[in-house]
Amino acid sequence: MPEPYQNLSVTRHGPVFVITLQKPPENRINRAFAQELIRAFRNIEVELGGVGSGSEGCVVVRGSDHKFFCTGLELDETDRNPYANTDGFYPLLRTVLDFPYPTIALLTGHTFGGACPFAFSHDYRIMNKRRGFLSMPPVDLGLHFHGIGALPRLKFGGRVARKMLLEAHRWTGEEALTDGIVDAVAEPDQMLEAALELGRKIAPKAKMGVYATLREELWGEALKKFGRISYVHGRETSRPAKAKI
């Protein structure tokens, strides 16, 4: 039986697993939380059987309320541990991008900073129609890590990526849908059902065992960039933020 989780819960709805972030108050990601999320993904993979098992499956990641999905990283953690992100956040992005089953980020509320690349690592995104903004403001924080622009550029194109990284634009759900950042918006009380419905639809796509391989054909550049900065202690992999949020 898997070791209990501290800051998340996992529930199963047929072939669809739901990971609920439960790290008050805003689900900010630190090294330990990132590693716990990786462990949850790996445990689900084992339960489903993994590549070659012929199983169908999907993972939904959601916030625990309609105020926050996640507001990024605990930026001050790197003051105490300069390897926090290379041992936690970057491997988390790589884990989601390389996961052998479809993934959905259910953006229940505000999605800021590092929560954006985490959400973008998922195959699909559904956003709260009534509440919450999506914003990735490294230009306002003086922050950089290698590959930070890869997913926005590859998934949404240069115009939207520029708006995101160089202008720190804040999107509402409807604006994010228009710009192709999310695949759907839903009423707050209908978000989980919308994600489960999509999850049941796409879960069978994993059965042939090539889902992650085909995903790499699309976003492989980002996967490689995150791989090159994961578990690296011999060189700098990021520029620490000059401002904190």
NORFEN-V17318 format. One record per helix or strand of 3 or more residues. SS is the DSSP state (h for helix, s for strand). FROM is the first residue (numbers start at 0). TO is the last residue. If there is no record, write none. Layout:
ss=SS from=FROM to=TO
ss=SS from=FROM to=TO
//
This chain:
ss=s from=7 to=12
ss=s from=15 to=20
ss=h from=30 to=47
ss=s from=57 to=61
ss=s from=67 to=69
ss=h from=76 to=79
ss=h from=83 to=86
ss=h from=88 to=96
ss=s from=101 to=106
ss=s from=109 to=111
ss=h from=113 to=119
ss=s from=123 to=127
ss=h from=137 to=140
ss=h from=149 to=155
ss=h from=157 to=164
ss=h from=172 to=177
ss=s from=183 to=185
ss=h from=187 to=205
ss=h from=210 to=227
//
